[in-house]
Amino acid sequence: MNAEVTGRLNPRILIVDDDDAVRASLARILRIEGLGEPILCGNPREVETLMNQYPIGVVLLDLLMPHLSGEQLLAQMVGRSPDVPVIVLTAVHDTDTAVRCIKMGAFDYLVKPVDSARLFASVTKALRHYQLVSDKAHLEAVFRDPELRHPECFSEIVTVAPAMKNLFRYLEAIAPSSEPVLIVGETGTGKELLARALHRLSGRSGDLVAVNVAGIDDATFSDTLFGHRRGAFTGADRNREGLIEQAGEGTLLLDEIGDLGMEGQTRLLRVLQEGEYYPIGCDSLRKCRCRFVATTNRDLHALLEGGRFRRDLYFRLQTHLVRVPPLRDRPEDIPVLARFFLRQAANQMNKPVPTVPPEWEAYLRAYPFPGNVRELRSLVFDAVSRHQRGVLSLETLRQYLHERRGGRGGNAIPEGDVTFGLVLPTLDQMIDRLIAEALRRSQGNQGAAAQMLGISRRTIVRYLARRKSGEKLRAP
């Protein structure tokens, strides 16, 4: 991982104070609170060198120091590094001085001796501010570059669609952030693959740990996430490490977050807001160091309106929001994926890769694939399993589409989905439009268009001939 990414992932805290005891006390509090090993500076004239040498995310600055006053140094740091929050420390509670420092650009103002809880709250808020500003700058830099910086991280995802390439660039931009990511999309679109790509891009030192929360009750979810200590409840005969602890500095993937119960949502929200948690049966707080990524195929807005999902949790999760387009919105991927799955299926079944007829891709493009990539893969694997030799038969595909068109697979038209204007079209006009639309979707393939409409290819041929001669295709 390069130095820029490392610095943005793990910014250091710089303590500038000429009092050795104060520096040591502040450093001890920060270590206990899990904020890492701070950099200590007793000479204000060395600050510039240290800020050039280390990735500084927050500065704790004493106001009364020899050689260079805290206010002078504050003005220099705000001018040179405006994105780095400076928290001013002073032994005197002087409102005028506090107001003056804030106006100069100080992030916060604390009076010594500093309460540990107050210090922790101020520093964590400042670190989050630094991370958000840093992420914004990185995001802008990435989108100025049209090429992917790490295409190897997306090797598992087969696509040629511009929409997906834009999504990859966005994932590259947000990867170093520690903020939560919400990945939404229909079932079968590859949300988990994108989460894995995001983890690889992040360069985080821990593992990617995944859990499907669908069907898990709140008690089980808490135990799974936080773990428990021996004797916490009946049957807890040994300590259990929770998934947060297992993930460590890595990524925790919460799949199907829309199915999480309200109590589980409340507990998850606290972890996201506070960055800490209690294992069940334990009185000591643990620090959460992992990044949360959540996925769902459910409409969270509908859940919000129905009171089944916490609004504050939703907005906390979607700090970075990734919307995965369905396969029907990127039809250029269908033939590419189909050929990939053909080779994959043939290799797994120890068969030669079948030759496909010209109509095959047109049939696939004409189908909306409500199950997305997963459905396409299943269809191709089934076709290859039935294939013996020579050209791949269209019969399996025709039968599959026929069943879906009959309503058993989700292709029937629900009542109210067809909208008419004030003046109804004639039956001839409707036939004309339907056949034209089927030909458009099948890219002019008459067999595929006929299959979509449940008519014969001969009817399509007659339609084209009559349209060319200026006649209309009459309804039977």
C-alpha positions, 0 to 999 in steps of 0.5 A: 500500500502506498504512503498516501493510502496508509496515511489516510487509513491510519492518521497519527495524532500529534501532541505539541506541549513543552511540559513532559508530564502533560505530553505523557498524560495525554499520550497515555489517555489516547493509548488507553482509548485505543487511538494509537501511538501519538507523536510527541513534540516538546519544541514548537519549532519542530512541528513543521518537520514532524508534519512533513515526516508523518501522516498527521490527522489531528494536532493537540496544541498547547497555547503557552510555550516558549520560542513560538506561541500556540496562537502563532503556531495555530495560524501557521498550521491552519494556513499550511495544512487547513485539512488537519484539525487543531485542538487547542489546550490551555490551562486558563479558561479564557472565553476571549482566547477561546473565541479568538482561536476558533475564529483563527481555525481551531477545531476545538478548545479544551481546558487543562486538566483535560477530562479523558472522556472529553478528550476522547470525544473531541479527538474522535470527532476531529479524526472523523472530520479529517477522514471525511475531508481526506476522502472527498479530496481522494474521490475528486482525484480518482474521478479525474483519472478515467483509468482504473488504478487497480483493475486486478481487484475486480478480476472476479467480476465479468463486465464490459458495461460502462455503468459497472466501470464507473462503479469500480472507479467509485469503489476505488475512491472510497476504498481507503475510507473507514466509513460504512458502505451500503451496497444495494441491488437486486438479488443475483447482481453480485453485491458480495463480489463487489464487497470483496473487491472493496476489501481488496482495494482497501488494503486493510490488514485484517480479514473480510468476515461475512455474516448473513443476518437474514433469519437471525434473531436479535439475541443470536445477532448480538452474540454473533457480532459481539461474542460472549464471556463464559457464564454469560448465559445458560450454555455459555461454557466457554468464551466466544470471539465475536465477528467484530473481533475476528475481523480485527482491522479488516472488513465486516460484511453484513449481508441482507441488512434489511432483514435485521430486527429492530433490537439488532439495529439499535445495537449495531447503530451504537457500534457504528456511532461510538466505535465500541461495544461490550461482549455479552457478559463482559463489563469492559468496553472493546474498541471496534477497529473494522470497517462495516459493509452492508448489502441488501436487495430490499427497498430500505425506503419502504422499510423506513416508511413502515417503521421497520428500519431505523432512519438513523441507522440507514443514514449512518450505513449509507455514508458511501452508497453503491447501487448495483445496476440489474443485468437488464440495464446493462444488456451488453454484459449478457453475451460476455457473461454467457460466454464466460459461463459456457467456458466455466460450465464446460471446464467443470463438467469436463466437456468441450465448450459448445458452439452456440447458434446465432440466435442464442445471444438474441434470445438471451438479450430479449429476456429481462433476467429478474434473477440477474447474473445468478439466473443467467449462470444457472441457465447456461450451466443447465444448458451445458449439462444437457448438451451432448455434442455439436451446436448447443440446442436452443430447446432448453432456452426456448422451454425456459422462456416459455415457462417464464412467459406463462407466469411461472417464472416472473415474466407475467404482466401484473394488472395495471403495469400497462398504461394507456393514454386518453385515446386507446390504440386500435388492436392493429396498432397494438400488434404493430407496436408489440412486434416492433418492440420485440424485434428491437429487444431481440436486435432484429432476430425474428425467432427470438422476437416470435418466442417473446410474443408466443407467436410463430416466426412465420407471423413475424415474416408476414408482418415484415412483408406487409409493413414493407408493402404498407399493409397492416397485420390484422388481428386474428 
